[in-house]
C-alpha cells in the first residue's frame, strides 16, 4: 500500500519543491562521478564504471536511510519509504508544467506559450506556431507519462516483491537521470554516455509497451477513439530513434486524432523525424488538457493494477 499512498500524495501535492529533493541529490552525485570517471579516451569502459558507481551509491544511500529510520521506529521508516516513493513519481508535476502552455495558447499569447513550452522540451521553440507548440507539449506529456509515471510505478511494484520498492524506484530514477545528463549522441558523450543511454532504454522497454496498452484502455474508459489509437500504435510505435519513446506518443496521437512527431530544430539545426498519428485536424490548446485527462485515467488504471498485484499476486 506504500506505492498507492505515494501515488495519492503526488496526485494531491505534486513534486516536493525542496533543495534536498532526491533527484537534485542524484544529479549532484552524477556530476561528482562524471568529474572522476570522464575521459575522452576509453569512454565506453569508463562510462560503464561511472554507471555502476552511481547506481551502487544510490542503492547504498537508500539502504542506509532505511536502516537509520528503522532504528528510530517502524513509523519513521515507513514515512521515509513513502516519501522516497512519492518523490520518485512525476505525475502532477508533469501536468503543472504543461498547463501554463495551454493557458498561454488559449489567451492567444504565442510568445509566452513558446517560452513556457521551452521549459519542458529540448527543441528550439522560437519558430513554432500555435499548433507546433501544442504538439511539443503533448509529445512531452506522452513521453514523460511513460518514464515519469508508468516506468517508476512498474519498478516500484517489481521491487515490492523483494521488499525494496524504494531501492528499485531510485535505481530506475538514477538511470533515467544519468541518461538525461550524459546520454547524448554528441562528441563528448557518444562513448561515455553509451552505457547510461542503453540502460535507460532497457529499463523503459517493458513499461513503455505496458504504458501504451494502459493508455489505450484509458481511452476506452474516457469514451475516446481507442480503436484508432490501437491502429496507430501498431503502425507507428517504432517511428522514433528511441526504441521506447513512440509507444506512448503514438497512442496519445491516435486518441487525440492529431499528428505528432516530425522534424524540429535542435540547437539551430533541423532534425528530421518520422511522424506519429494521422493528420485529421490541427492541434488546439485543449489537446494539452485532453492529454492530461488521458494521463489521469491511465494513472487510475495503474493504481488498480498495483492494488490487484499487491492483493492477489
N, C-alpha and C positions, 0 to 999 in steps of 0.2 A: 504493500500500500504506500510505501515511501515514494515510489515513482509517480503514482497518481496524485499524491499530496504535492509533489514538486511541480507537476504539470498544472495543477489548480493554482498554485502560488504564482506561477509565471503568467497564466491566463488573467489573473486578477491584477497583478502588480508589475509585470514586465521585468526586464533585466535590472538587477540592482546596480545603481549608478555609484559605485564606490571605487576609490583608487586602489583598494585591495581586492578588486574583483579577480577571481581566479584566472580568467582569460588574460587580463593585464599582466598578472604574475607569470603566467606561462609564456606570454610574449617576451617579457624581460629575460626569462630563462633561455628562450630560443636565441635571443640576441647575444646573451652571455656565451652560450656554447658555440654560436657561429664564429665569434671572435677567436675562440680557442681552436676550432677544427677547420675553419675555412682555409683553403689554399687553391690557387688557380691550377695547380698540378695535382694529379691523383684525386680528382674531385669526387668521383663516384664512391671510392672506398671511404674517403673522409666523410662524405655525406651519409653513408650507412652508419658509421660510428657516431656521427652527430645525432642522427635519429634515435639510435639506441640510447645514447646518453640522456636525451630529452625525455624519452618515454620512461626510462628507469627512474629518473629523478622525480617525475610527476607521480608515478605509482608509489614511490617511496614516501613522498610528501603526503599523499592521501592516506597511506597506511599509518604513517606517524601521527597524523591528525586523529585517526580513528583510535589509536592506542591512547593518546593523551586524553581525548574526551571520554574514552571508556573508563579511564582512571577516575574521572570526575563523577561519572554516573551514567547509567544507561540512557537517561533522558538527554544528557548532554551529547552523547554520541549519536543518538537518533536525530537530534536537532542539527548537528554538524553534517550528517549524511544527507538529510533532506535539503539543507542549504546548498550543498555541493551539487546535488541533482537539479535543484531549482536554477542555480546559476549556469548550468550547462545548457539549458533549453533556451532557444531564441525564437519563441513563438510570438508573444505580444510585441516584443521589440521590433520584429520584422514589420508588423502592421503599423506600429507607431512611426517608424522611419519612412514608410512609403505613403502614409496618409497625407502628409503635407504636400506631396506631389499632386495627389488627386485634388486637394483643395485649391492649390495654385492654378491648376488647369481649369477647374470649374469656375474660378474667378477671372479667367482669361488672362492671367499673368504668366505668359510663356517664359519670360526671363527668370522669374522666381522658380517656376517649375523646373527649368533646366538646372538651376543651382541646387535645388532640393534633390533631384534625381542624381546629380553628380556626386552626392554624398554617399550613395549606396551602389553605384555601378562603376565599372572600370573604364568604360568607353568615354570618348570625348562627347560632351553634351551641348556645346555651344552652337552646333549646326542643326540640332534636332528640331523638327516641327512638333506640334502637339501630339500627333499620332506616334511619332518616334519616341517622345518622352514616355507616353503611355506604354508602348511596347517594352521599353527599357525597364520600367518599373515592374510590369507584370512578369517579365523574364526573371528578374531578380527575386521576386516573390516565389515563383515556381521553383527556381533552382534552390533557393535558401530553405524552402519548405522541406526539401529532401535533407540537405546536410545540416540544417539548423534545428530541425524538429524530428523528422522520421528516423534519421540515422542515429541521433542521440538517444531517442527512446528505444530504438532497436538494440543498441549496445548496452543500454541500462538493463533492459529485460534479459539479454543474454547473460550479463554479469550477475543478475539476481539469482540465477540458477547456481552460481558458485558462491553466493553470499557476498558479492563485491560489486554491486551495481555502480557505486560511485567511482571505483577504480576503473572499471571498464568505460564508463562515461567520459572520464577525464583522460584516459589513454586515447580515446577517439578525438576528443577536443584538442588534445596536444597535437595529434597527427594532422587534424584539419587546420590548426593554426600554423603549423610548420609549412603546410602546403601553401597557405595564403601569404606567408612571409618569404619563402625561399623556393617554392615550386614553380619557377618561371623558366620558360624556354628561351633564355637570353644568354649573352656571353658569360655573365657572372655565375648564373645558377644552373645552366644547362646540365652540367655534370653533378655539381654539389647538391642541387635540389632534386635530382632524379629520384632518389630513394623516397623523399618526402612526398613527391607527386604520385609515385606508384603506390605507396602505402595508402594515401588518401583515396585513390581510385579503388583499391582493393576493399577498403573498409566501407565504402559507399556502394559497392556493387550490388549486394542483396537489398539494402534499404532503398536504393533508387528504384528498383523494379517493384518492390513491395509498396513503396510510397505511391508509385504511379497507379497501381491497382486500387489502393485505398482512395486515391483522388477520383478514379472512375466511379467507385462506389459512392463517394460523397456527391458526385454529380447526379447520380441516380436519385439519391435521397433529396437533393436540392431541386429536383424537377428540371434539370438541365439536360442537354442532349448527350447523354453518356454513350449512346451508340456511336455517334460521330467521334466522340473523344476516344473510344476504343479503336475505331478505324484509323484515326490519326496517329494514335500511339503505336499501333502495329506498323504503320508505314514510315513514321518519322522518328522513332525513338533512338535511332543511331545517327541522326543528322547533326552530329556535333563532334568536334575533335576530342572531347572528353567521352569516355565510354559510359558515363552516367548522366551527364547534365541534361540531355534531351529527353530523358524519360518523363520527368515531371513536367517540363516545359511543353512537351507535345500534348500531354493530357490537358493542361490548362488551355492551350491553344484550341484544342478540339471542343472543350466545354464552352469556351467563350465565343467560338466561331470567328476568330481572328488569326492573322498570320504573325508569328513571332520569328525570331532569328533573323537571318540575313546578315549582310555585311555591316560594318560600323568602323568609325575612325578610332584608333587607339594610339595615343601619343602623336597625333597628326598624320598617321599612316593608315590607309584603308586596308581593312582585313576582311576578305570575302568569307562568308559562312553560309551553309545551307539554310533554307527556310523550314519552319515548322508550322503545320496547320494550313488551313485554306483561307484565302483572302475573300471571305464572304462579305465583309464590311470593314469600314475604317475603325480602328480602335478609338475609344472615347474614355473620358476620365472615369466614368462609372465602372469601367472594366477593372480598374485597380480595386475598387470596393468589391466587385464580384469575385476577384481573385482572393481577397480577404475572406469572403464567405466560403469559398471552396476550401480554403485552409482551415477555417473554423470547423466545418463539418468533418474534414479529414482528421483534425486533431481529436474531435469527439469519437470518431471511429477508432483511432489509435488507443484512446482511453478504454474503450470497450474491449478491444483485443488484448490490451495489457491486463485488464481485470480478469478476462476469461483465462488468460495464460496463467496468471498467479493463482487463480481459483481452482482450475481443473487440471493443469499440467503438473 
